[in-house]
């Protein structure tokens, strides 16, 4: 691990990267915005703590919006799951939540069928059985919640029949992280958003990061909708929802600092947010041999190896479509609209790719060039 490293601006030479390759990658990013592959794009790459590329391309929003800035704020969307997972694991370290405890121990409404077999670790790895079909009338559970603060969104997930046997496969769904957020709330009496602000954003110096966008950040927050047809990420409603699965807003620098803390073994700027053993657990494949099934409506894809940790995808033998060829052991999380945060321990690298791009209605994929960018960065290592 690299416990002493803190992000600082520097040259490609200082970072042990090829200056020509860095310049070429920057040119690619500029061309992708010129070609309208991306409406807006902000990238940051740091090696050994040295930020050798940090550029912004495009505009903050439609029309005559100002140019994108290095400190422009993006919705992190599903990268939020890595932050939420970190809050959960902090509570695991403190003995407040147990990874092998059944979910219904924290959320009594989560009952019926095979639900007693679902543990907290299943939610973290998307292997809970949640997803994959509507509930059957004879199996759906509709308990009345005794918790006056219980959210109907949460209760709807808790009452639905499982779609498959817990642990049998991975089916990526934000519902798992909605339940994790509820477990945190019931175990501590506090929201993930508040704990993250206190235990992650503040100690890591992530001053531009939040689950609920504060008014003073609005002027430099992306005005484009990152998920057209699915959600309006530029709406006041979205920005005010502290959703544990997609709610974080942040900048390239802030979210890179979060990644660097993991590369450092849980420490950044002299502040520890996780124990090194916890970081190691979160960033290794926790479900070896388990396949993945990705489906939305009638669209479905299967993968022989899911390779997933606690809040992170882990580079192994799997080859997900439009995914970078990461060095083995790299851990990462993507987000709708083409967002990507990756941490590459082999090359001592942290990378951020924040984008607004087109969206495929056929495959539900963001048509992002993040894979091309990452591959170019790995090849730039000298």
C-alpha positions in Angstrom: 0.0 0.0 0.0 1.0 3.7 -0.4 -0.1 5.2 2.9 1.8 8.4 2.5 0.5 9.5 -0.8 -1.7 12.6 -1.3 -2.8 14.0 -4.6 -0.7 16.9 -5.9 -0.4 18.4 -9.4 2.8 17.4 -11.3 4.2 16.5 -14.6 4.0 13.3 -16.6 7.7 12.7 -16.0 7.2 13.0 -12.2 4.5 10.4 -12.4 6.5 8.0 -14.5 4.2 8.5 -17.5 4.9 9.2 -21.1 4.3 13.0 -21.9 3.5 12.2 -25.5 1.0 9.6 -24.5 -0.6 11.9 -22.0 -0.9 14.6 -24.6 -2.3 12.1 -27.1 -5.0 11.0 -24.5 -5.9 14.7 -23.9 -6.3 15.2 -27.7 -8.6 12.1 -27.8 -10.8 13.6 -25.1 -11.0 16.9 -26.9 -11.9 15.2 -30.2 -14.7 13.1 -28.5 -16.4 16.3 -27.3 -15.9 17.9 -30.8 -17.5 14.8 -32.3 -20.4 15.0 -29.9 -19.6 11.6 -28.4 -19.6 13.4 -25.1 -21.4 16.7 -24.3 -19.0 17.2 -21.3 -16.0 15.4 -20.1 -13.6 15.8 -17.2 -10.7 13.4 -16.6 -8.1 13.0 -14.0 -5.2 10.6 -13.8 -2.7 10.3 -10.9 0.2 7.9 -10.6 2.1 7.6 -7.3 0.0 10.6 -6.1 1.1 12.8 -8.9 -1.8 14.2 -11.0 -0.4 14.2 -14.5 -3.6 14.8 -16.3 -6.6 16.9 -15.2 -8.6 18.5 -17.9 -12.2 19.5 -18.7 -13.8 19.6 -22.1 -17.2 20.8 -23.3 -19.8 22.9 -21.6 -21.5 22.8 -18.2 -25.0 22.4 -19.8 -27.1 22.9 -22.9 -27.4 26.2 -24.8 -25.0 29.1 -23.9 -23.9 27.4 -20.6 -20.3 28.3 -19.6 -17.4 26.0 -20.3 -16.8 23.0 -18.1 -14.4 23.7 -15.3 -12.0 21.4 -13.5 -14.1 21.8 -10.3 -17.4 21.2 -12.1 -19.6 18.9 -10.1 -21.1 15.7 -11.7 -23.7 13.3 -10.4 -21.6 10.2 -9.6 -24.7 7.9 -10.1 -23.7 4.3 -9.4 -20.2 5.3 -8.2 -22.2 6.3 -5.1 -22.4 2.6 -4.3 -18.7 2.5 -3.5 -19.2 5.3 -1.1 -22.2 3.7 0.5 -20.3 0.4 0.8 -17.5 2.3 2.6 -20.0 3.6 5.2 -21.3 0.1 5.7 -17.8 -1.4 6.1 -16.9 1.4 8.6 -19.9 0.2 10.7 -18.8 -3.4 10.2 -15.4 -2.4 11.7 -17.2 -0.9 14.7 -19.3 -4.0 15.3 -22.6 -2.2 14.5 -23.4 -4.2 11.4 -22.4 -7.8 10.6 -21.6 -9.0 7.1 -23.0 -12.5 7.8 -26.1 -11.3 9.7 -29.4 -11.8 7.9 -31.0 -8.7 6.4 -34.3 -9.3 8.2 -32.4 -8.8 11.5 -32.2 -5.2 10.6 -35.3 -4.9 8.4 -38.0 -7.2 9.8 -40.3 -6.4 6.8 -37.8 -8.3 4.6 -39.3 -11.8 5.1 -40.9 -14.7 3.2 -39.6 -17.4 0.9 -35.8 -17.6 0.9 -35.3 -14.2 2.4 -34.0 -15.6 5.8 -30.9 -16.7 3.8 -30.1 -13.3 2.5 -27.2 -11.6 4.5 -25.7 -8.2 4.4 -22.8 -9.4 2.2 -25.2 -10.6 -0.4 -26.5 -7.0 -0.8 -22.9 -5.7 -1.1 -22.1 -8.1 -4.0 -25.5 -8.0 -5.7 -26.1 -11.7 -5.1 -29.1 -11.3 -2.8 -31.8 -12.7 -5.0 -33.4 -9.3 -5.4 -34.4 -8.7 -9.0 -35.4 -10.9 -11.9 -39.2 -10.8 -11.8 -42.4 -9.5 -10.3 -43.6 -11.0 -7.1 -46.2 -13.8 -7.2 -49.4 -13.1 -5.3 -49.0 -16.1 -3.1 -45.4 -15.4 -2.2 -45.4 -11.6 -1.9 -45.2 -10.3 1.6 -47.0 -7.1 2.7 -46.3 -6.6 6.4 -47.2 -3.3 8.1 -44.0 -1.6 9.1 -43.6 -0.7 12.8 -41.0 1.9 11.9 -42.7 5.3 11.4 -39.6 6.5 9.4 -39.8 3.5 6.9 -39.8 4.6 3.3 -42.3 3.1 0.9 -39.5 2.7 -1.7 -37.7 0.5 0.8 -40.8 -1.4 1.9 -41.6 -2.1 -1.7 -38.3 -3.8 -2.2 -38.6 -5.7 1.2 -42.1 -7.0 0.3 -41.3 -8.4 -3.1 -40.5 -12.0 -3.8 -36.9 -12.9 -4.6 -36.1 -13.5 -8.2 -33.5 -16.2 -7.7 -31.7 -18.2 -5.0 -29.4 -16.0 -2.8 -25.8 -16.4 -3.7 -26.5 -18.3 -7.0 -25.6 -15.4 -9.3 -25.0 -11.7 -9.4 -27.8 -9.5 -10.6 -26.7 -5.9 -10.4 -29.5 -3.7 -9.0 -29.6 -0.5 -7.1 -32.3 -2.1 -4.8 -29.5 -3.9 -2.9 -27.9 -0.6 -2.0 -31.3 1.0 -1.1 -31.6 -1.8 1.5 -28.1 -1.2 2.7 -29.0 2.4 3.3 -32.0 1.3 5.3 -29.9 -1.1 7.3 -27.5 1.8 8.2 -30.4 4.0 9.2 -32.0 1.4 11.4 -28.7 0.4 13.0 -27.5 3.9 13.7 -30.5 6.2 13.5 -28.7 8.2 10.8 -28.7 8.4 7.0 -25.8 7.2 4.9 -25.6 10.7 3.5 -24.9 12.2 6.9 -22.4 9.5 8.0 -20.5 9.8 4.6 -20.2 13.6 5.1 -18.8 13.1 8.6 -16.7 10.0 8.1 -15.6 10.1 4.5 -16.0 13.5 2.8 -14.7 15.6 5.7 -11.6 13.6 6.7 -10.6 13.1 3.0 -11.0 16.8 2.2 -13.8 16.1 -0.2 -15.3 19.5 0.2 -17.3 19.5 -3.1 -18.9 16.1 -2.4 -22.4 15.4 -1.0 -25.4 13.1 -1.4 -27.8 16.1 -1.3 -26.5 18.9 -3.5 -26.2 22.1 -1.5 -27.5 25.4 -3.1 -24.0 26.9 -3.2 -22.9 24.1 -5.5 -25.7 24.5 -8.0 -24.0 27.0 -10.3 -21.1 24.7 -11.1 -23.0 21.5 -11.3 -23.6 19.8 -14.6 -26.8 20.9 -16.3 -27.0 18.0 -18.7 -29.2 15.1 -17.9 -26.8 12.1 -17.6 -29.6 9.5 -17.8 -32.2 10.6 -20.5 -35.2 8.4 -20.6 -34.4 6.8 -17.2 -34.1 9.8 -14.8 -33.5 13.5 -14.9 -30.2 14.0 -13.0 -30.4 17.7 -13.5 -33.7 18.1 -11.7 -34.1 19.6 -8.3 -35.9 16.5 -7.1 -32.9 14.2 -8.1 -30.4 16.6 -6.5 -32.3 16.6 -3.2 -32.7 12.8 -2.9 -30.0 11.3 -0.6 -30.2 8.0 -2.5 -27.6 5.5 -1.2 -27.4 3.9 -4.6 -27.0 6.9 -6.9 -27.1 10.1 -4.8 -23.5 11.3 -4.6 -22.4 14.5 -6.4 -18.7 15.2 -6.6 -15.8 16.6 -8.7 -13.0 14.7 -10.4 -10.5 15.7 -7.8 -12.7 14.8 -4.8 -13.6 11.3 -6.1 -9.9 10.7 -7.1 -9.0 11.4 -3.5 -11.5 8.8 -2.4 -9.9 6.3 -4.8 -6.4 7.3 -3.6 -7.5 6.5 0.0 -8.2 3.0 -1.1 -4.9 2.7 -2.9 -3.3 3.9 0.3 -4.9 1.2 2.3 -7.6 3.3 3.9 -5.6 6.5 4.7 -5.4 9.9 3.1 -3.9 13.2 4.2 -3.0 11.6 7.6 -6.7 10.6 8.2 -7.7 6.9 8.3 -11.2 6.0 7.1 -10.8 2.2 6.8 -8.5 -0.4 8.2 -6.1 -2.0 5.5 -7.7 -5.4 6.1 -11.1 -3.9 5.3 -9.8 -2.3 2.1 -8.3 -5.7 1.1 -11.7 -7.4 1.7 -13.7 -4.8 -0.2 -11.4 -4.9 -3.2 -11.0 -8.6 -3.8 -13.4 -11.0 -5.6 -15.9 -12.0 -2.9 -17.9 -14.3 -5.2 -15.4 -16.4 -7.2 -17.0 -18.7 -9.7 -20.3 -16.9 -9.6 -21.7 -15.7 -12.9 -23.6 -12.5 -13.6 -26.9 -11.9 -15.2 -27.7 -8.4 -16.4 -31.3 -7.8 -17.6 -33.6 -4.8 -18.1 -37.0 -5.7 -19.5 -36.6 -8.1 -22.4 -32.8 -7.3 -22.7 -30.5 -9.8 -21.0 -26.8 -10.6 -20.9 -25.0 -13.3 -19.0 -21.3 -13.4 -18.0 -19.4 -16.5 -16.7 -17.6 -14.5 -14.0 -19.0 -11.6 -12.1 -15.8 -10.9 -10.1 -17.2 -8.4 -7.5 -16.1 -7.2 -4.1 -17.9 -5.1 -1.5 -18.9 -2.0 -3.5 -16.3 -2.5 -6.3 -16.0 -4.5 -9.5 -12.6 -6.4 -9.5 -10.7 -7.0 -12.7 -10.3 -10.8 -13.2 -11.0 -13.0 -16.2 -14.4 -11.5 -17.1 -14.7 -9.3 -20.2 -17.7 -7.0 -19.9 -18.7 -5.3 -23.1 -17.4 -1.7 -23.5 -15.2 -2.3 -20.5 -11.5 -1.4 -20.3 -8.8 -4.1 -20.2 -7.8 -3.4 -16.7 -4.6 -5.0 -15.2 -5.7 -7.8 -13.0 -6.5 -6.7 -9.5 -7.7 -3.2 -10.6 -11.0 -2.3 -8.8 -13.5 0.1 -10.2 -17.1 1.3 -10.4 -18.9 2.9 -13.2 -21.9 5.2 -13.3 -24.6 6.0 -15.7 -23.7 8.5 -18.4 -20.2 7.1 -18.7 -18.8 7.9 -15.3 -15.9 5.7 -14.1 -13.5 5.6 -11.1 -10.7 3.1 -11.2 -7.9 2.2 -8.9 -5.0 0.2 -10.3 -2.6 -1.1 -7.6 -0.2 -2.7 -10.2 0.6 0.7 -11.7 -0.1 2.7 -8.6 -2.7 4.7 -10.5 -6.1 6.3 -9.8 -8.2 7.5 -12.7 -11.5 9.4 -13.0 -13.6 9.8 -16.2 -16.7 11.9 -15.7 -18.8 12.3 -18.8 -22.1 13.1 -20.3 -22.6 10.8 -23.3 -25.3 9.3 -25.5 -27.3 6.3 -24.2 -28.2 3.1 -26.1 -31.9 2.4 -25.8 -31.2 -1.2 -27.2 -28.6 -2.3 -24.7 -29.1 0.3 -21.9 -25.4 1.1 -22.1 -23.8 4.5 -21.9 -21.9 5.0 -25.2 -18.9 6.2 -23.4 -15.2 6.1 -24.5 -14.0 5.4 -21.0 -12.6 2.1 -22.1 -10.4 3.7 -24.8 -9.2 6.3 -22.3 -8.3 3.8 -19.6 -6.4 1.6 -22.0 -4.5 4.6 -23.3 -3.5 5.5 -19.7 -2.3 2.1 -18.9 -0.2 2.1 -22.0 1.3 5.5 -21.0 3.1 4.0 -18.0 6.8 4.1 -18.5 
